[in-house]
Amino acid sequence: MISIIVAIADKNNAIGRKGELLCHLPNDLRHFKEITSGSTVIMGKRTFFSLPKHPLPNRRNIVITDITGEQFEGAEAAYSIEDAARLADEKKENFIIGGGMVYKQFMPIADKLYITHIHNVWDDADTFFPEINSNEWQLSAIEHHQADEKNPYDYSFAEYERKKEFIIIKN
Ligand SMILES: NC(=O)c1ccc[n+]([C@@H]2O[C@H](COP(=O)([O-])OP(=O)(O)OC[C@H]3O[C@@H](n4cnc5c(N)ncnc54)[C@H](OP(=O)(O)O)[C@@H]3O)[C@@H](O)[C@H]2O)c1
């Protein structure tokens, strides 16, 4: 199973700026850790190197790069999207954790989306998440949270399942 996990801003689906996240939301980082711990996480090379601590601990890390033969300390390398999908654990949930290039390519084959909707708009973002098409995706859970002294914006944890008629049959 392939799931996508991402934090996106309202209105323009922004996810990043200048190689970094848009903001620091500690509750979202905790949520991300709870959901992905013990699982395989798959990411693009830029996201891997943007992590304050890489590889992510307590997870199997897979990093995608175009540079055949490149290796990453503490992580497995994949040299295409297909290669990464092949390395994924067939019996468990695997998480695509970014960034923009990688989300876009996995969106057509993902089974589930874990989206943190950050209720703020960034006009200076440079990396975006694809549109979540309501013909393809069904909201299955949502939990709203208010900003507080540590988390500067309102946010919602949402889960979307792929609608059955859009399931892509894989060989
Ligand atoms: N809001 C969130 O939840 C979230 C999560 C993660 C990341 N982000 C943000 O997203 C931004 C980074 O995203 P990004 O789009 O710039 O980079 P990215 O997707 O993290 O990584 C791009 C790199 O991955 C490799 N790659 C991608 N597709 C490939 C393919 N089909 N075959 C082989 N290699 C492939 C390439 O590496 P090579 O150049 O080595 O070929 C490419 O340069 C940052 O701002 C980050 O903070 C946000």
The ligand as a Gaussian input file, in Angstrom:
#p B3LYP/6-31G(d) Opt

LIG

0 1
 N        4.861000      20.344000       3.384000
 C        5.324000      19.104000       3.399000
 O        4.711000      18.204000       3.966000
 C        6.630000      18.795000       2.706000
 C        7.131000      17.492000       2.745000
 C        8.338000      17.230000       2.096000
 C        9.020000      18.248000       1.443000
 N        8.489000      19.491000       1.440000
 C        9.187000      20.594000       0.758000
 O        9.304000      20.276000      -0.621000
 C       10.478000      20.937000      -1.140000
 C       11.332000      19.899000      -1.843000
 O       10.606000      19.373000      -2.938000
 P       11.256000      19.302000      -4.409000
 O       10.151000      19.037000      -5.381000
 O       12.101000      20.510000      -4.621000
 O       12.268000      18.073000      -4.309000
 P       12.089000      16.513000      -3.934000
 O       10.861000      15.948000      -4.582000
 O       12.259000      16.320000      -2.469000
 O       13.407000      15.895000      -4.586000
 C       13.656000      16.095000      -5.948000
 C       14.783000      15.184000      -6.363000
 O       14.380000      13.822000      -6.268000
 C       14.926000      13.077000      -7.355000
 N       13.815000      12.584000      -8.189000
 C       12.526000      13.019000      -8.235000
 N       11.820000      12.292000      -9.117000
 C       12.690000      11.381000      -9.645000
 C       12.559000      10.346000     -10.616000
 N       11.399000      10.067000     -11.231000
 N       13.661000       9.619000     -10.923000
 C       14.849000       9.838000     -10.311000
 N       15.033000      10.815000      -9.371000
 C       13.961000      11.575000      -9.059000
 C       15.822000      14.024000      -8.117000
 O       17.098000      13.925000      -7.487000
 P       18.489000      14.160000      -8.322000
 O       18.563000      15.629000      -8.487000
 O       19.550000      13.569000      -7.487000
 O       18.304000      13.423000      -9.612000
 C       15.203000      15.373000      -7.824000
 O       16.086000      16.461000      -7.981000
 C       11.171000      21.568000       0.058000
 O       10.801000      22.934000       0.144000
 C       10.607000      20.782000       1.225000
 O       10.672000      21.488000       2.449000
 C        7.320000      19.789000       2.044000

